[in-house]
Amino acid sequence: MGNVNKNIGRLLVAVGVLMILGLQGVRSEYGDLAGNWLVDYDRDELNFFEDSTWSVDLHIYNVLPKDSSLDYYFVVYSKDDRRASSPPLEIKKEDFDLLGSWRGALYVTGVRFGYSSLEVELKSGAVTETYPKPLPITVLRTQVVDERITTYVSAALALLMFLNLGTVLDMQRLAGIICRPVGPVVGVVSRFVLMPAVGFGLGRALWPDSWPLQLALFYTALSPSGGLANVCAVFLKGNINLSVATTTINSLLALALLPIWILVLGRILYEDDELTVPFGQLSGGAAALVACLAIGVLLRLCLPRTTRFIFRFLKPLSVVLSLCLVGLTVGLNSFVFYEFTWQILVAAVCLPLAGYLSTYLLSKILCRSSTDALTLAIEASVLNMTMPIVLLQSSQLQQPQLDLVLVVPIASSLISLVLVVLFYGIRRCLGCNRQQDADAFDHKKLLAEQEGDV
């Protein structure tokens, strides 16, 4: 009885395979139907911009069927119609001359930036034979904004944010954090060890055959968080002094640790010898960050009446600057969301969650307070949007490959902010968004102290 069941199962599998082959057709080896027929595209590759149309002079020749009665025809098409489209072209047997040659023109139109290819297939009944050397098609983006505009304006907004935050720093508590730097050490380990490991693992799992996407996620995980993490610490009643100190230390250490990752492991893991480090932009950004924080502290010490205004409107001003920074980056790079996939969603959700949980756990293992653990976890989970873009621009990725991978840092940063906003909303609804100890940020107390000093 068992053998009968096995035979029936095998028979059903065989019938299923035959039905699939009958529906999809049969792929044959190149050269089986009409010998080693050739295709000349009159060029090695086709590069053009979106919404433009180019003509391809096509020459199919050396078509010599082994069976002269064979009924066949050729089909020419764009492999990815979302990137480049071409009208259907079907070349029948009667269109070829006695030498098995055909010449004609095919028009290809750029639809959206990316890659495609011009494929040529020989069909006979249910049998299909594909030419092994398709014509590569590269479609470039037409509306390109100068990268320096985005970089400089984003940097200016970020520095204004740090200037704003510098006015609320407490020098005595900062000195205590520097003298006993357990918190900043946790932040450094999380940013430059745990997060890159998570980013590397996620990238390999989600895009095993695409190292540019892996590199984009790796850079997103590796980049130190910016002022957005500090603003989140303010709203979540975190330790703002620890948050700013960790951001500053990570930004300074990035000058040494980023090159180690990029120049050594980056080249080994992603097999790209052209990866470079933008030392000028990194060092300039770190110096400007420290300068803005110092100016903010000096304003508090020397011009208390001016900083009292900043204290009163600290949260609204932080929200406005954050929205401007995010809105600018997203607005100028809105085209990347056409490349959004489920893999990017998984990466954008898992990376900040893994950063938050691992950092919070490490902080509690090292006996940090709940406020400090929350602050460091937020510092790790709020992802930088600007620095990964700068690093990718320095990686020598060619267009449109660079445009295709920008969706990773932008989507990841946006979703990390959305997660924090949801976390903040849940804390507010449950009544948990309050001070847990003396180090937690208290806007009302800070304002009262400043008015008392004045």
Secondary structure, DSSP 8 states (H G I E B T S, - for coil): -HHHHHHHHHHHHHHHHHHHHHHH-EE--TTTTTSS-EEE-SSS-EEEETT-EEEEEEEEE----SSTT---EEEEEES-TTTEE---EEEEGGGS-TTS-EEEEEEEEE-SSEEEEEEEEEEETTEEEE-SS-EEEEEE-S----HHHHHHHHHHHHHHHHHHHHTT--HHHHHHHHHSTHHHHHHHHIIIIIHHHHHHHHHHHH-TT-HHHHHHHHHHHHS---HHHHHHHHHTT--HHHHHHHHHHHHHHHHHHHHIIIIIIIHHHH--TT----HHHHHHHHHHHHHHHHHHHHHHHH-HHHHHHHHHTHHHHHHHHHHHHHHHHHHHTGGGGGG--HHHHHHHHHHHHHHHHHHHHHHHHTT--HHHHHHHHHHHHS--SHHHHHHHHTTT--TTHHHHHTHHHHHHHHHHHHHHHHHHHHHHHHT--S--STTS--HHHHHHHHHHH-
